[in-house]
Amino acid sequence: MTKTVIGTPVGKDHQIDIRTAGYCHLEAQNPNVEWKYASTRSAGSSRNQIAYFAIKDPDVTHVYSVDSDTIPPTGTLQRLLKYDLPIVAGIYPVYVHNELHWSFVVDGAFWPVWKPLPKELIEVEAIGGSTHLNKREVFETIEQPWYQMVLTTIDKNGCDWSHGEDIYFSKKARAAGFKLMVDPTIICDHFNYASLLALGSDYEMVYDKGA
C-alpha cells in the first residue's frame, strides 16, 4: 500500500492558482493521499521542508511535488504511481534563456517545444521541480539539502545564469544512482500571467509555417 504526500511550495503571500488548488484537492480525495504546502522564500526551501516532514511519517511512501502555478491533468498522480519508479515526472512548458522549452533535459539541453515529444516513458538528465513523484528512498539516500538554487555562470552579456533547485536535485539523484524518468504524455499547463502551454501551441504553429 502506498501513502503519498502532495507538496506545494508557496511564497510568503500563500498565493496559489485556484486551478492548481482544485487539482491537488481532488487528488487528495483518494485514499492514502495528503496535500500539504510550505510557505518560504524559495521553492527549494519549501520542497526541502515538505519532504523532511513527510518522511518523518514511516507510513509515507512517496512525495509528489506540484508547483502553485502548474495544473496537471486529472489523475496524474495515479498514473505516476503505477510506474512504481523511484523518480518519475510529467512535463510542462518553461522559459529557459528566454525561449520556451519542456521541463526536462536530454543531451545537455532542455527539450524545445517545437520538437516532437516521445510517446513513451524516457530516461532524462534532469526534470522540472513540479509534477514529479519521488519514493521516500530517494530522500533517505541523498544527503540534504535535496533542493538548492546554485549560481553557475555569467554569460558574455554579463547575465547570471543559475541552476534551479530542480537541476540541483536531478544532479544529486543521478549521482546517487537513481534514474530520472519522464512520461511525456502527461502534459501539464504552467501559468505565468498567461498559459505557457497555449503560448507553446502558438509558437509551434508559427515555427511550422517557417516564420
C-alpha positions in Angstrom: 0.0 0.0 0.0 1.2 3.5 -0.8 0.8 6.7 1.1 1.6 9.9 -0.8 2.1 13.5 0.4 1.4 16.1 -2.3 3.7 19.1 -1.6 3.1 22.6 -3.0 5.7 25.3 -2.4 4.1 28.7 -1.9 5.6 32.2 -1.3 5.2 34.3 1.8 1.9 35.6 0.4 0.5 32.0 0.3 -0.9 32.5 -3.2 -1.8 29.5 -5.3 -3.5 29.2 -8.7 -7.1 28.2 -8.0 -6.9 25.5 -10.7 -3.8 24.0 -9.0 -5.6 24.0 -5.7 -8.6 22.3 -7.3 -6.3 19.6 -8.8 -4.5 19.0 -5.6 -7.8 18.9 -3.6 -9.2 16.3 -6.0 -6.1 14.1 -5.8 -6.2 14.3 -2.0 -9.6 12.7 -2.0 -8.0 9.4 -3.0 -7.2 7.0 -0.1 -3.8 7.5 1.5 -3.1 10.9 -0.2 -2.5 14.1 1.8 -1.9 17.6 0.5 0.5 19.9 2.3 2.2 23.2 1.5 5.1 25.2 2.8 5.5 28.9 2.7 9.1 30.0 2.4 11.2 32.5 0.5 12.1 29.9 -2.2 10.7 26.9 -3.9 13.8 24.9 -2.9 13.3 25.6 0.8 9.7 24.7 0.6 10.4 21.4 -1.2 13.1 20.5 1.4 10.7 21.3 4.2 7.8 19.3 2.8 10.0 16.3 2.1 11.7 16.4 5.5 8.4 16.4 7.5 6.7 14.0 5.1 9.2 11.2 5.6 9.1 11.6 9.3 5.9 9.6 9.0 7.1 6.0 8.5 3.9 5.2 6.5 4.7 7.8 3.8 6.0 6.0 0.6 6.0 8.9 -1.9 6.3 12.7 -2.1 4.7 14.3 -5.1 5.7 17.9 -5.9 3.2 20.2 -7.6 4.0 23.9 -8.0 1.5 26.5 -7.2 1.2 27.7 -10.8 1.2 24.2 -12.5 -2.0 22.4 -13.5 -1.6 18.7 -14.2 -4.3 16.6 -15.9 -6.7 15.0 -13.5 -5.5 11.6 -12.3 -1.8 12.4 -12.9 -0.7 11.1 -9.5 -2.3 7.7 -10.0 -0.7 7.4 -13.5 2.7 8.2 -12.0 2.2 5.8 -9.1 1.5 2.9 -11.5 5.1 3.1 -12.8 6.4 2.1 -9.4 9.7 4.0 -10.0 11.9 5.9 -7.6 11.6 9.1 -9.6 9.1 9.8 -12.4 7.6 13.1 -13.7 5.2 14.7 -16.1 6.1 17.7 -18.2 5.2 21.3 -18.5 6.4 24.3 -20.5 9.1 26.6 -19.1 11.1 29.6 -20.2 14.8 28.8 -20.4 17.2 31.6 -21.7 14.1 33.5 -23.0 12.9 30.5 -25.1 10.1 28.1 -24.5 11.0 24.5 -23.7 9.6 21.4 -22.0 10.7 20.8 -18.4 13.2 18.1 -18.9 16.8 17.8 -20.2 18.2 15.4 -22.7 21.8 15.6 -24.2 22.6 18.6 -22.1 19.7 20.8 -23.2 16.0 21.4 -22.4 13.6 19.9 -24.9 12.3 22.7 -27.2 8.5 22.9 -27.6 8.7 22.7 -31.4 10.5 19.3 -31.3 8.1 16.3 -31.4 7.7 14.6 -28.0 8.4 10.9 -27.4 5.3 8.8 -27.0 6.5 6.6 -24.1 8.5 6.8 -20.9 12.0 8.0 -21.3 15.1 8.5 -19.1 16.4 12.1 -18.9 19.2 14.1 -17.4 17.1 16.5 -15.4 13.5 17.1 -14.5 11.5 20.2 -13.6 10.6 20.8 -10.0 6.8 20.4 -10.5 4.8 17.3 -11.1 7.5 14.8 -10.1 6.9 11.9 -7.8 9.7 10.5 -5.6 9.8 7.4 -3.5 10.9 8.0 0.1 14.1 6.0 -0.5 15.3 8.9 -2.7 15.3 11.3 0.2 16.7 8.7 2.6 19.6 8.0 0.2 20.5 11.6 -0.9 22.2 13.9 1.6 20.4 17.2 2.5 19.7 19.7 1.2 17.8 17.9 -1.6 17.0 21.1 -3.4 19.1 24.2 -3.7 19.5 27.2 -6.1 23.1 27.4 -7.4 24.7 30.2 -9.2 26.7 28.7 -12.1 28.0 31.1 -14.8 28.0 34.6 -16.1 27.4 34.8 -19.9 29.1 37.2 -22.4 26.4 39.8 -21.7 27.1 39.8 -18.0 23.9 38.0 -17.1 23.9 35.5 -14.2 22.6 32.1 -15.1 21.7 29.9 -12.1 20.8 26.2 -11.8 17.4 26.0 -10.2 16.7 23.7 -7.3 15.2 21.1 -9.6 18.5 20.8 -11.6 20.4 20.6 -8.3 18.1 17.8 -7.2 18.4 16.0 -10.5 22.2 16.0 -10.4 22.3 14.7 -6.8 19.8 12.0 -7.6 21.7 10.8 -10.7 25.0 10.8 -8.7 23.3 8.6 -6.1 22.4 6.1 -8.8 18.7 7.0 -9.4 17.3 7.2 -12.9 15.2 10.2 -13.8 12.2 9.0 -15.8 9.6 11.2 -17.6 6.2 10.4 -19.1 6.0 13.0 -22.0 2.3 12.1 -22.5 1.5 13.8 -19.1 1.4 17.4 -20.3 0.6 20.0 -17.6 -0.2 23.6 -18.0 2.0 26.3 -16.5 0.8 29.8 -15.8 3.0 32.9 -15.7 0.3 35.6 -16.2 -0.7 33.6 -19.3 -0.9 29.9 -20.2 2.6 28.8 -21.3 1.0 25.7 -22.8 -1.1 27.9 -25.1 1.9 30.1 -25.9 3.7 26.9 -26.8 1.0 25.9 -29.2 1.1 29.3 -30.9 4.9 29.0 -31.1 4.7 25.6 -32.7 2.2 26.9 -35.3 4.5 29.8 -36.2 7.5 27.6 -36.4 5.7 25.1 -38.7 5.0 27.9 -41.1 8.7 28.7 -41.3 8.3 32.2 -39.7 
